[in-house]
Amino acid sequence: MTLLQDIQNAAIDAKSDLGEVLRKCKVLAAGLGSKPLEDWLIWECNGYPPDTPLPDYRIWSVELRGNFVGYGGSEMRNMPIPASCVPDKFREAATMFKCRDSVATIEHFFGGAYEDGNFVKQMPELSVVLGERVLEDMTCIYAWGEYSRGHLVKVLNTVRNRILDFVIAIGKECPEAGSAGANRNPVESGKVTQIFNTLVYGGSANVAGATSGSTVTFNVQVNNIETLKEALRQAGIEETDIDALVKAVKAEPKPRDAKSFGPHVAGWISRMAGKAATGAWQVGVGAAGQILATAIGKFYGLQP
């Protein structure tokens, strides 16, 4: 049995240890040469660092609840709190839960049983923000958020399903991937990353444009600079130019719309269009600006 088949069978088996499946995937990834894939496996195994963007399946809303006191010792406990009562600048942090725990930690929460019930997101500081905004003549003394255990089950099922989708797709490209004696990079690393972004980081945006008479399709995920860099590599842009764009993006705030890039990013696009005109970048002049503007717009979340 090949490593691909082993992973596929384990991913199908709902009773298999998902942490072990991920470790087998790490062995497979070592021979595929895709850093986004390797990073994802590390984060799912070890947990996501605080500064790492999360995939959409690890973010969900919570139901706010709180305890309140009023005149004469009156009190109301476990009361629902409308999200509209939370000031705008605190609302996203209060109403959304970002799950950074490792797969092993999530599985440990259940102890092998996916029973019903809720988990609590502790937010003691929220009571200060709410004050008397929720109930007339009553003050919030403690607030928290609740979410269903079903969200954590969904994380585990999503990881398992996307692993299965990924290894099936890789198997179609190269059935020998992961086998003893197979080439270290049996599938071109850019192709592996494209499959990964499409099947694992679901919901990524597709960008297409013509280069040298062919069609290039790649994926850019909102606020994920690595997917933008990989997309530009696939479009034939050199690393020095990619690094220059990263510096430009970091040097200015997010634009209001796709037609109002800041001077650093706009200048970079202009320089790249100039390279296309001289033939230094193998892409048609007419397509150059559109490809770059669309890819960067996808990164900023300004494109549908």
Phi, psi and omega in degrees: 000131179283165178299321178300315180295321179298314179296318181299314180295320180292323179293326179290325183283107183296342181269353180288154180287115184293327177299321178292322177299317180296321179295323176295323177296326178296323176296316178298315183297330181300334180260004183254340173072028179249110181296318177303321177295313181298318179298314181300317180295320178297315183292321178292328179283319189252348186101153183271128176299158183301329184263010181263126178300142182264146171294158187299330183288354178255013179232130178207166182275156177240157175266120181278138177218161182198167175250140186228149175232152180220201182295147175065024178080009179292151179208155175225129186243150175056043181271138175297144179240115178298140180299331181295344179281345181273128179306149186308316186289346178253351193295313183297315181296326183279324189261353180244140176251132179247111184273110181253003182290151176292161176302319180298320179294318180297316178298325180294330179304325187268338182058030178091355181235123181268063182284166179286167178135172183244154170254158184243134172260110183286129180218066183300330181288342183293329180299324179293320180294320184285316180052243180254023183287338190266304182243136181296131177063020176227144184250136177285125179253344175199138181222150179207173176239148179235144175217152184288147173300337180302332178296320180289323175300320180296321178302311182297316180294322180295315179300315181298315182294321182286328171299314180299313179301319183293312183291329176296316180295318178295321178299326178290326178286319182205097181300338182272358182304131179087354180279153176298131179088353178286157177303147181299322178241073183293338177236135181305133189301324178297323177293320178300315180295322178296316178297317179300310182298324182286315188264330183264307175272066183303148179092359176295154183271138176272139176234133181228147177195162182268132174226125178051040175083000179242173179255129178251126177238129178215173185243137175232125180261140183303128177065014177252099186296331181293321179290327176294316180298317180295322178298319180291324176299317181295334178276001175090017181274137183288155183300322180297323178288324177296316178299323179295322178293318179303316178296321180295318180298318182287341185276350183215157182290166178298133180289162180288325180206174185290352180257006184228048174299150177293170185297327181292311181292317179298320178295322178296316179299319180297318179295321180292324176296325176295321177297321178297322181294327181272352182088001180292335175242121189283074177208147179297143182302318182296327183274338188304303183298321181295316179300311184293314181298321180292315180299314181291322177298321176298318179301318180283350184078025183260354180248145179291000000 
